[in-house]
Amino acid sequence: MVKLSEEMKTAFSKVKIFPVATASKEGVPNVVPIGFCQLVDDETIWIADNFMVKSLANLEENPIVAVYVWGPETGGCYQIKGKATIIRSGEKFDKMKAIVNTAKPGLPAKTLIEVMISDVFQCAPGPAAGKKLL
């Protein structure tokens, strides 16, 4: 696993909606906008499954996920990749559900997707586009 830099963590904190990409075992891609994508520490992202269907099915077959971090205020553009674990009960799940229900009462917060960060790539245009940063 890798640890995000301060610059990457600052960019992450400024994004409101995160495009999250998954793929089935056969490689069929799916990208969805996620409103609850939280950096738990330098190596871990939590994604709340409120309405996932295809993404969750993909993660059950293929746990690799990509999260796109960009916005007008971020000062950078990153693609974060990692391995997801699906969590449906326990202390982490309960904590995620409480956070989601406090922020947006009524959302189901059905599943916690915990992503352990493995790679970070540069997304900004230019000579370093696509360069592996971590």
Summary of the structure (lengths in Angstrom):
residues: 134
radius of gyration: 14.4
end to end distance: 9.2
largest distance: 45.3
contacts: 403
relative contact order: 0.24
helix: 22%
strand: 39%
